[in-house]
Amino acid sequence: MLEGIIIKGIGGFYYVDTVEGVYECRARGIFREQNITPLIGDRVSIRLSEEDDTGYIERIHNRRSQLLRPSVANITQVVIVMSIKKPDINYWLLDRFLVMAEYEGLDVHICINKIDLHNGDTIDIIDSIYSKIDYKVIKTSSKTGEGISNLKDILEDNITVFAGPSGVGKSSLLNRIDPKLNLKTGDVSRKTTRGRHTTRHVELMDLGAYGYVVDSPGFSSLDLDFIEDEVELGQYFREIGYWSQRCRFIGCLHHREPGCEVKKQVLEQNISDVRYQNYLQFLEELKNIRRY
């Protein structure tokens, strides 16, 4: 049997990249009986048909990680792409992506694109908020090429998911890294200032020396229902998780409790108020989910 990696799945067919090329495969019925769905990124063993160049997936190897949105396996890191302008950076959405990445235990980098449109101190503000809590912030422009070499260095030898809302330039960045991809890009709607969706399905793309990357469909929101207990939320905000160890009460939600070290650090500006307000909004959302 041949071993390979699933790079695309459409209509029950899975395309497996192997040392001998890409083969169109179907999954054995036993996976359906076991309620197992092959995912993009799965390492698999396939049996080739004697009649044509198609095959069957015989075995799905153990997954080292699995994302819910997009449904991808064996991702080693996430690059969250946001734009400085057109559309303006959305801290609320950025922090939701970060919560998801922290929940999955993945390495995460923040890419701020379209810096050629920058005309203020927004980039410095972003850098000060997120670099302070040990996130690597990469500043890029798919138009001028600035920061592309730094992005390539991060992608090398990894399976990376590009996450972020539509219109921030994910596909444009990937075209800069590997022009052969020739990914379709879209402009931002003038009426809504939101990007038009250009990536229609999840696909693992081979960047050669730069590893594999998933250019996932854009998201306008992310549900937080994967978090089972509101107390967990603070652990997915790095700075809140750190300072919460000094809170007076175990299980402090850092909202109305007395003697909360997190609230104290917000007042002393050691925790970003932007991040803290997003935390409170997410906390309220989780409470409403549990209520119903």
C-alpha positions as CSV (number, residue, x, y, z in Angstrom):
1,M,0.0,0.0,0.0
2,L,1.0,3.6,-0.6
3,E,1.1,6.2,2.1
4,G,0.2,9.8,1.5
5,I,-1.7,12.8,2.8
6,I,-5.2,13.9,1.9
7,I,-5.0,17.3,0.3
8,K,-8.6,17.7,-0.9
9,G,-12.0,16.2,-0.4
10,I,-15.0,16.8,-2.7
11,G,-18.2,14.9,-3.0
12,G,-17.0,11.7,-1.3
13,F,-13.7,11.7,-3.2
14,Y,-10.4,12.3,-1.5
15,Y,-7.3,13.3,-3.3
16,V,-4.2,11.8,-1.7
17,D,-0.7,13.2,-2.4
18,T,1.9,10.4,-2.5
19,V,5.5,10.0,-3.7
20,E,4.1,8.6,-6.9
21,G,1.6,11.4,-7.5
22,V,-1.9,12.4,-6.5
23,Y,-4.6,9.7,-6.5
24,E,-8.4,10.1,-6.4
25,C,-9.7,7.8,-3.7
26,R,-12.8,6.7,-1.9
27,A,-12.9,5.8,1.8
28,R,-13.7,2.2,2.7
29,G,-17.2,1.6,4.1
30,I,-15.8,0.5,7.5
31,F,-15.0,4.2,8.2
32,R,-18.6,5.2,7.8
33,E,-19.7,2.3,10.0
34,Q,-17.2,3.5,12.7
35,N,-18.5,7.1,12.3
36,I,-15.0,8.2,11.1
37,T,-14.7,10.8,8.4
38,P,-11.4,11.3,6.6
39,L,-10.1,14.8,7.0
40,I,-7.9,17.1,4.9
41,G,-4.4,16.6,6.4
42,D,-4.9,13.0,7.4
43,R,-2.0,10.7,6.8
44,V,-3.4,7.6,5.1
45,S,-2.5,4.3,3.5
46,I,-4.3,3.6,0.2
47,R,-4.8,0.6,-2.0
48,L,-4.7,1.3,-5.7
49,S,-7.2,-0.1,-8.1
50,E,-5.9,-2.6,-10.7
51,E,-8.3,-1.1,-13.3
52,D,-7.4,2.6,-13.2
53,D,-5.5,5.2,-11.3
54,T,-7.9,5.5,-8.5
55,G,-7.7,4.0,-5.0
56,Y,-9.3,3.2,-1.7
57,I,-8.3,4.6,1.7
58,E,-7.5,1.5,3.8
59,R,-6.1,3.1,6.9
60,I,-6.2,6.5,8.6
61,H,-3.1,7.0,10.7
62,N,-3.3,8.6,14.2
63,R,-3.9,12.3,14.2
64,R,-1.6,14.6,16.1
65,S,-4.2,17.4,16.1
66,Q,-7.6,18.2,14.7
67,L,-9.3,21.5,14.1
68,L,-13.1,21.9,14.1
69,R,-13.2,24.9,11.9
70,P,-11.9,24.3,9.3
71,S,-12.0,20.5,9.7
72,V,-8.4,19.7,9.2
73,A,-6.1,17.1,10.8
74,N,-2.4,17.2,11.7
75,I,-2.0,21.0,11.6
76,T,1.2,22.0,13.3
77,Q,0.5,25.8,13.5
78,V,-1.9,28.5,12.7
79,V,-1.2,31.9,11.0
80,I,-4.1,34.3,11.8
81,V,-4.2,36.9,9.0
82,M,-5.8,40.2,9.6
83,S,-5.6,43.4,7.6
84,I,-4.7,46.9,8.8
85,K,-7.2,48.4,6.4
86,K,-9.9,47.3,3.9
87,P,-11.2,45.8,6.1
88,D,-10.0,47.4,9.3
89,I,-8.5,45.1,11.9
90,N,-11.2,43.3,14.0
91,Y,-9.7,42.7,17.5
92,W,-12.9,40.8,18.6
93,L,-12.5,38.3,15.7
94,L,-8.7,38.1,16.1
95,D,-9.1,37.1,19.8
96,R,-11.7,34.5,18.9
97,F,-9.2,32.9,16.5
98,L,-6.6,33.0,19.2
99,V,-8.9,31.3,21.7
100,M,-9.5,28.5,19.1
101,A,-5.8,28.1,18.5
102,E,-5.0,28.1,22.2
103,Y,-7.7,25.5,22.8
104,E,-6.2,23.2,20.2
105,G,-2.7,23.7,21.7
106,L,-1.2,24.9,18.4
107,D,1.6,27.2,17.7
108,V,0.1,30.5,16.5
109,H,1.4,33.5,14.7
110,I,-0.4,36.8,13.9
111,C,0.1,38.2,10.4
112,I,-1.0,41.8,9.8
113,N,-1.4,42.3,6.1
114,K,-1.9,45.4,3.8
115,I,0.6,47.4,5.8
116,D,1.2,49.5,2.7
117,L,-2.2,51.1,3.6
118,H,-1.0,52.0,7.1
119,N,-1.2,55.7,7.9
120,G,-1.2,55.8,11.7
121,D,-0.1,54.1,14.9
122,T,-2.4,51.1,14.6
123,I,0.4,48.7,13.8
124,D,2.3,49.8,16.9
125,I,-0.8,49.3,19.0
126,I,-1.4,45.8,17.7
127,D,2.3,44.9,18.2
128,S,2.3,46.3,21.8
129,I,-0.8,44.3,22.7
130,Y,0.1,40.9,21.2
131,S,3.9,40.8,21.3
132,K,3.7,41.6,25.0
133,I,2.0,38.2,25.5
134,D,4.5,36.4,23.4
135,Y,2.7,36.2,20.1
136,K,4.9,36.7,17.1
137,V,3.5,39.5,14.9
138,I,4.5,39.5,11.3
139,K,3.8,42.6,9.2
140,T,3.2,42.0,5.5
141,S,2.1,43.5,2.3
142,S,1.1,41.2,-0.6
143,K,1.3,44.3,-2.8
144,T,4.9,45.4,-2.0
145,G,6.3,42.1,-0.9
146,E,7.3,43.4,2.5
147,G,7.5,40.7,5.2
148,I,7.0,37.8,2.7
149,S,10.4,36.4,3.5
150,N,9.6,36.3,7.2
151,L,6.4,34.6,6.5
152,K,8.2,32.0,4.4
153,D,10.5,31.2,7.2
154,I,7.6,30.5,9.5
155,L,5.9,28.2,7.1
156,E,8.9,26.1,6.3
157,D,8.5,22.4,7.3
158,N,5.1,22.9,8.8
159,I,1.4,22.1,8.0
160,T,-0.1,25.5,8.5
161,V,-3.7,26.7,8.4
162,F,-4.3,30.3,7.2
163,A,-7.2,31.6,9.2
164,G,-8.9,35.0,9.1
165,P,-11.9,36.8,7.7
166,S,-12.5,37.3,4.0
167,G,-10.8,40.2,2.3
168,V,-7.7,40.3,4.4
169,G,-5.5,38.9,1.7
170,K,-4.8,35.3,2.6
171,S,-4.9,34.1,-1.0
172,S,-2.8,37.1,-2.2
173,L,-0.1,36.3,0.4
174,L,0.0,32.7,-0.7
175,N,0.3,33.7,-4.4
176,R,3.3,35.9,-3.3
177,I,4.9,32.9,-1.6
178,D,4.3,30.6,-4.6
179,P,3.0,32.2,-7.8
180,K,2.3,28.8,-9.3
181,L,-0.7,28.5,-6.9
182,N,-2.5,31.2,-8.9
183,L,-5.2,31.4,-6.3
184,K,-8.3,33.5,-7.1
185,T,-8.4,36.7,-5.1
186,G,-11.3,39.1,-4.4
187,D,-11.8,42.7,-3.7
188,V,-13.5,44.1,-0.6
189,S,-17.1,45.1,-1.1
190,R,-17.3,48.9,-0.9
191,K,-20.8,48.7,0.5
192,T,-20.0,46.4,3.4
193,T,-16.2,46.8,3.7
194,R,-16.2,43.0,4.0
195,G,-14.3,40.6,1.8
196,R,-16.0,38.6,-0.9
197,H,-15.4,34.9,-0.4
198,T,-13.0,33.5,-2.9
199,T,-11.9,30.2,-1.3
200,R,-14.8,27.8,-1.7
201,H,-13.5,24.7,0.0
202,V,-10.7,23.6,2.3
203,E,-7.6,22.3,0.5
204,L,-4.1,21.4,1.5
205,M,-1.6,23.0,-0.8
206,D,1.9,21.9,-1.3
207,L,4.4,24.8,-1.1
208,G,7.4,22.6,-1.7
209,A,10.2,23.6,0.7
210,Y,7.7,25.7,2.6
211,G,5.5,22.8,3.6
212,Y,1.8,22.5,3.3
213,V,-0.8,25.2,3.9
214,V,-4.5,25.3,4.2
215,D,-6.1,28.4,2.7
216,S,-9.5,28.0,4.5
217,P,-12.8,29.7,3.6
218,G,-13.1,33.1,5.4
219,F,-15.0,33.2,8.7
220,S,-17.3,36.0,9.9
221,S,-17.7,34.4,13.4
222,L,-16.6,31.4,15.4
223,D,-18.8,29.6,17.9
224,L,-17.3,29.0,21.3
225,D,-19.4,26.0,22.1
226,F,-16.4,23.8,22.2
227,I,-15.5,25.3,25.6
228,E,-17.4,23.2,28.2
229,D,-17.0,25.4,31.3
230,E,-16.8,29.2,31.5
231,V,-13.9,28.9,33.9
232,E,-11.8,27.5,31.1
233,L,-12.0,30.6,29.0
234,G,-9.4,32.6,30.9
235,Q,-6.8,29.9,30.3
236,Y,-7.1,30.6,26.5
237,F,-6.1,34.2,27.1
238,R,-2.5,34.0,27.9
239,E,-2.2,37.0,30.2
240,I,-5.4,36.3,32.0
241,G,-4.3,32.7,32.6
242,Y,-1.0,34.0,34.0
243,W,-2.4,36.6,36.4
244,S,-5.4,34.4,37.5
245,Q,-3.0,32.3,39.6
246,R,-3.0,35.2,42.1
247,C,-6.8,35.6,42.3
248,R,-8.4,35.2,45.7
249,F,-10.8,32.5,44.7
250,I,-10.3,29.3,42.8
251,G,-12.6,29.3,39.7
252,C,-12.6,33.2,39.6
253,L,-14.3,34.4,36.4
254,H,-12.5,37.8,36.6
255,H,-15.8,39.7,36.3
256,R,-17.5,40.7,39.5
257,E,-15.5,38.8,42.1
258,P,-13.7,40.7,44.8
259,G,-9.9,40.4,45.1
260,C,-9.5,39.6,41.4
261,E,-5.9,40.0,40.3
262,V,-6.9,40.1,36.7
263,K,-9.1,43.1,37.1
264,K,-6.3,44.8,39.1
265,Q,-3.9,44.2,36.3
266,V,-6.3,45.6,33.7
267,L,-6.5,48.8,35.8
268,E,-2.7,48.9,36.0
269,Q,-2.6,48.4,32.2
270,N,-0.6,45.2,32.4
271,I,-3.5,43.5,30.6
272,S,-4.9,45.2,27.5
273,D,-8.4,46.6,28.1
274,V,-9.3,45.6,24.5
275,R,-8.5,42.0,25.2
276,Y,-10.2,42.1,28.6
277,Q,-13.4,43.5,27.1
278,N,-13.4,40.7,24.5
279,Y,-12.9,38.2,27.2
280,L,-16.0,39.6,29.0
281,Q,-18.1,39.4,25.8
282,F,-17.0,35.8,25.2
283,L,-17.7,34.9,28.9
284,E,-21.3,36.3,28.5
285,E,-21.7,34.3,25.3
286,L,-20.7,31.1,27.0
287,K,-23.1,31.8,29.9
288,N,-25.9,32.2,27.4
289,I,-25.0,28.9,25.7
290,R,-25.0,27.1,29.1
291,R,-28.3,28.8,30.0
292,Y,-30.0,27.1,27.0
